[in-house]
Amino acid sequence: MAMSTGRMLKRLRTYLGRVIRDTGRMIGGDSGLETSFAKLLPLARRVLEQQH
């Protein structure tokens, strides 16, 4: 059973949103982790906000 492109895109965006939120919670003020994810999280948020 094939999924439409729109449905797959929505599912991937949902997964990305979950990963961003979970990662943000796990970092929780740890300055070492904040430094490690300083470039990746904003990039992931930018991808999530893109219009398709």
ChimeraX commands (.cxc) that place a marker at each C-alpha (Angstrom):
marker #1 position 0.00,0.00,0.00 radius 0.5
marker #1 position 1.68,3.19,-1.19 radius 0.5
marker #1 position 1.49,6.40,0.76 radius 0.5
marker #1 position 1.07,9.70,-1.01 radius 0.5
marker #1 position 3.98,12.11,-1.03 radius 0.5
marker #1 position 2.07,14.59,1.13 radius 0.5
marker #1 position 1.38,11.99,3.78 radius 0.5
marker #1 position 5.01,10.88,3.87 radius 0.5
marker #1 position 6.16,14.48,4.14 radius 0.5
marker #1 position 3.74,15.10,7.01 radius 0.5
marker #1 position 4.98,11.98,8.82 radius 0.5
marker #1 position 8.62,13.03,8.41 radius 0.5
marker #1 position 7.84,16.54,9.67 radius 0.5
marker #1 position 6.09,15.01,12.69 radius 0.5
marker #1 position 9.13,12.86,13.44 radius 0.5
marker #1 position 11.47,15.83,13.07 radius 0.5
marker #1 position 9.34,17.92,15.42 radius 0.5
marker #1 position 9.41,15.17,18.03 radius 0.5
marker #1 position 13.17,14.81,17.75 radius 0.5
marker #1 position 13.67,18.58,18.10 radius 0.5
marker #1 position 11.45,18.77,21.19 radius 0.5
marker #1 position 12.95,15.68,22.83 radius 0.5
marker #1 position 16.49,16.88,22.17 radius 0.5
marker #1 position 15.68,20.29,23.63 radius 0.5
marker #1 position 14.31,18.66,26.77 radius 0.5
marker #1 position 17.31,16.36,27.11 radius 0.5
marker #1 position 19.75,19.26,26.78 radius 0.5
marker #1 position 17.92,21.04,29.60 radius 0.5
marker #1 position 20.57,23.63,30.45 radius 0.5
marker #1 position 23.64,21.39,30.06 radius 0.5
marker #1 position 26.14,23.86,28.61 radius 0.5
marker #1 position 28.24,21.12,27.00 radius 0.5
marker #1 position 25.25,19.72,25.14 radius 0.5
marker #1 position 24.03,23.19,24.23 radius 0.5
marker #1 position 27.38,23.83,22.58 radius 0.5
marker #1 position 27.27,20.50,20.76 radius 0.5
marker #1 position 23.80,21.12,19.34 radius 0.5
marker #1 position 24.22,24.87,18.75 radius 0.5
marker #1 position 24.34,24.48,14.95 radius 0.5
marker #1 position 22.16,21.41,14.49 radius 0.5
marker #1 position 18.98,22.42,16.33 radius 0.5
marker #1 position 18.50,25.76,14.54 radius 0.5
marker #1 position 19.08,24.00,11.22 radius 0.5
marker #1 position 16.51,21.33,12.08 radius 0.5
marker #1 position 14.01,24.03,13.11 radius 0.5
marker #1 position 14.61,25.80,9.82 radius 0.5
marker #1 position 13.90,22.62,7.87 radius 0.5
marker #1 position 10.74,22.04,9.91 radius 0.5
marker #1 position 9.48,25.56,9.18 radius 0.5
marker #1 position 10.04,25.29,5.42 radius 0.5
marker #1 position 7.02,25.28,3.19 radius 0.5
marker #1 position 6.79,22.33,0.84 radius 0.5
marker link #1:1,2 radius 0.2
marker link #1:2,3 radius 0.2
marker link #1:3,4 radius 0.2
marker link #1:4,5 radius 0.2
marker link #1:5,6 radius 0.2
marker link #1:6,7 radius 0.2
marker link #1:7,8 radius 0.2
marker link #1:8,9 radius 0.2
marker link #1:9,10 radius 0.2
marker link #1:10,11 radius 0.2
marker link #1:11,12 radius 0.2
marker link #1:12,13 radius 0.2
marker link #1:13,14 radius 0.2
marker link #1:14,15 radius 0.2
marker link #1:15,16 radius 0.2
marker link #1:16,17 radius 0.2
marker link #1:17,18 radius 0.2
marker link #1:18,19 radius 0.2
marker link #1:19,20 radius 0.2
marker link #1:20,21 radius 0.2
marker link #1:21,22 radius 0.2
marker link #1:22,23 radius 0.2
marker link #1:23,24 radius 0.2
marker link #1:24,25 radius 0.2
marker link #1:25,26 radius 0.2
marker link #1:26,27 radius 0.2
marker link #1:27,28 radius 0.2
marker link #1:28,29 radius 0.2
marker link #1:29,30 radius 0.2
marker link #1:30,31 radius 0.2
marker link #1:31,32 radius 0.2
marker link #1:32,33 radius 0.2
marker link #1:33,34 radius 0.2
marker link #1:34,35 radius 0.2
marker link #1:35,36 radius 0.2
marker link #1:36,37 radius 0.2
marker link #1:37,38 radius 0.2
marker link #1:38,39 radius 0.2
marker link #1:39,40 radius 0.2
marker link #1:40,41 radius 0.2
marker link #1:41,42 radius 0.2
marker link #1:42,43 radius 0.2
marker link #1:43,44 radius 0.2
marker link #1:44,45 radius 0.2
marker link #1:45,46 radius 0.2
marker link #1:46,47 radius 0.2
marker link #1:47,48 radius 0.2
marker link #1:48,49 radius 0.2
marker link #1:49,50 radius 0.2
marker link #1:50,51 radius 0.2
marker link #1:51,52 radius 0.2
view
